Structure formats: structure tokens, C-alpha cells
């Protein structure tokens, strides 16, 4: 039986590697991408690993999300996995009060409002297929070495959504799991391709992320750290 997954921001970085791992695991993968050309290039490469299809999707654009939901509802009724991977960091070096409202709105639209709208729109299919919503996030506690105000404040509601929806799914006996994985430091163009002993490659991060989908354990409502421990906030 075919299993279909949607991975947002899948034309590069962690999203591309997540798509690759899912293809290798037997999923048909919808490669969410904003740009036709970059999306086509990614899909052509990913087809070496399985059944990949481009889905044009800009998670900052509610109209684009509505179109994507309609396309999936009409053509991919077996969708059982949504990976909310696409994200932007904002300026990771500004102090909090230097941001404008417009700066914060941009990060929140991509990192929370978009994933919320997409998850809500696809929820009927995911319920029908006893599916999974997997969010990719970051720790939200400000730290001396990581105090990215726009980034953390826009990911915090995604983590709250995970715990809130997970609690409601359980209470209402809705057959969907929602959980979040925080893979830790990963070298991507989002952070200027930083390197270091503590920094994972996108492929290493994707292996960690996808393993939680494939392990046949119930992770509903969990926000999972890179080392497998659970956040308690």
C-alpha cells in the first residue's frame, strides 16, 4: 500500500535529506518548494531514490497553502505524513528590541502560521489515514550562546501547538500523532553553513528526524530533543 508524505522546504538542506530518507523507506514524497525551477531540480535528483513529485507551496502565503491542500485532497488521498520543515531564522544577531513588527510577522508567518494552516487543512486526510504531523523546531529557551529572538519566538508557538493538539487528539480519540523533533545544530544556508564538532550535516539530522517516524512508537504530543530526551516546558 502506497504511503504518501509531504515535506515542506524539501528542495534543499534538511528538507531534501528528509525527503530522500522517506523515499528510501518506501514513501511517495511530495516535495514542497516555493520555486518551480529549484523544485524541479530537486525532484529530478530525488527520483533516483523513489517516487518524488513537486508540490509548489509557499508556507508564507495562505493562498498557496489553500491551493496545495486542494491539490493533495484531490490527488493524494493516501497522505499519511506531513513534515513541517520549512522555516526561516530572521536576523539571529539582533537583540530583541531592534526588530520591527514586520520582521517578527515574517518569521511567525513562515514558522508557525503557515504550518498551522497547512496542518489544519490536511487534518481530515491525516485523520482518515491515521497519519502523523511532524514538526521541525528548535529549543525556545534563550541561552548566552543562542539568543535568536525572532527565530525562537516564532518556533515557540509551534512547540505549543504540538503539545496542545497532541493533548486534544488523545482526549478526543483522534487517530493522528503530532510531535516535534529538535535536531540541534545543523549546517545549512539558514545559519551560513556553520561548522563545528557539535554541528550535524543535513543528512545526519534527517536520519534522526525520520527515525522517529519509522520507529513504530507513539510520540504524540512530544517535543523531542536531539538526544532523544523530551522537553518539559
RASUL-V69008 format. One record per pair of residues at least 24 apart in sequence whose ideal C-beta (glycine too) atoms are under 8 Angstrom apart, sorted by sequence separation. I is the first residue (numbers start at 1). J is the second residue. If there is no record, write none. Layout:
i: {I/I}
j: {J/J}
This chain:
i: {3/4/5/6/7/8/9/11/26/28/29/30/31/33/34/86/87/135/3/4/5/7/24/28/30/32/59/137/183/2/4/6/12/16/20/23/24/135/183/200/11/19/23/32/59/135/181/11/22/23/86/181/20/23/86/11/12/16/11/84/181/10/133/19/179/84/84/32/82/82/82/111/179/116/177/179/182/184/30/112/116/119/177/178/179/180/182/184/79/107/111/112/115/133/135/137/139/177/178/179/180/181/182/183/82/107/110/111/132/133/134/135/136/137/138/176/179/180/182/108/112/116/130/131/132/133/134/135/136/137/179/30/60/79/80/104/107/108/112/115/119/130/131/132/133/134/135/136/79/103/107/111/127/132/134/136/28/77/127/6/8/30/60/65/69/73/80/82/84/87/104/108/112/127/182/9/59/60/68/72/79/80/81/82/84/99/104/126/170/8/59/62/73/77/78/80/81/82/83/84/85/99/169/170/62/65/69/73/79/80/82/84/169/65/68/69/72/81/83/96/123/27/32/60/95/166/167/59/62/66/93/94/166/59/65/92/94/165/166/90/92/163/22/59/89/90/91/92/119/162/90/162/163/22/57/89/90/162/89/90/159/18/6/18/15/87/15/14/15/4/159/6/136/4/5/84/159/3/4/5/6/8/10/134/2/4/5/6/7/8/9/1/3/4/5/6/8/9/3/5/7/8/9/134/134/132/137/139/139/141/140/92/89/88/89/87/8/8/8/6/14/83/81/14/14/13/14/13/12/13/12/13/20/17/21/25/16/17/20/21/14/17/18/21/22/13/17/21/25/14/18/22/14/18/14}
j: {27/28/29/30/31/32/33/35/50/52/53/54/55/57/58/110/111/159/28/29/30/32/49/53/55/57/84/162/208/28/30/32/38/42/46/49/50/161/209/226/38/46/50/59/86/162/208/39/50/51/114/209/49/52/115/41/42/46/42/115/212/42/165/52/212/118/119/68/118/119/122/151/219/157/218/220/223/225/72/154/158/161/219/220/221/222/224/226/122/150/154/155/158/176/178/180/182/220/221/222/223/224/225/226/126/151/154/155/176/177/178/179/180/181/182/220/223/224/226/153/157/161/175/176/177/178/179/180/181/182/224/76/106/125/126/150/153/154/158/161/165/176/177/178/179/180/181/182/126/150/154/158/174/179/181/183/76/125/175/55/57/79/109/114/118/122/129/131/133/136/153/157/161/176/231/59/109/110/118/122/129/130/131/132/134/149/154/176/220/59/110/113/124/128/129/131/132/133/134/135/136/150/220/221/114/117/121/125/131/132/134/136/221/118/121/122/125/134/136/149/176/81/86/114/149/220/221/114/117/121/148/149/221/115/121/148/150/221/222/148/150/221/81/118/148/149/150/151/178/221/150/222/223/83/118/150/151/223/151/154/223/83/72/85/83/155/85/85/86/76/231/79/209/78/79/158/233/78/79/80/81/83/85/209/78/80/81/82/83/84/85/78/80/81/82/83/85/86/81/83/85/86/87/212/213/213/223/225/231/233/233/191/190/190/191/190/114/115/118/122/136/209/213/183/186/186/188/188/188/189/189/190/203/202/206/210/202/203/206/207/202/205/206/209/210/202/206/210/214/205/209/213/206/210/209}
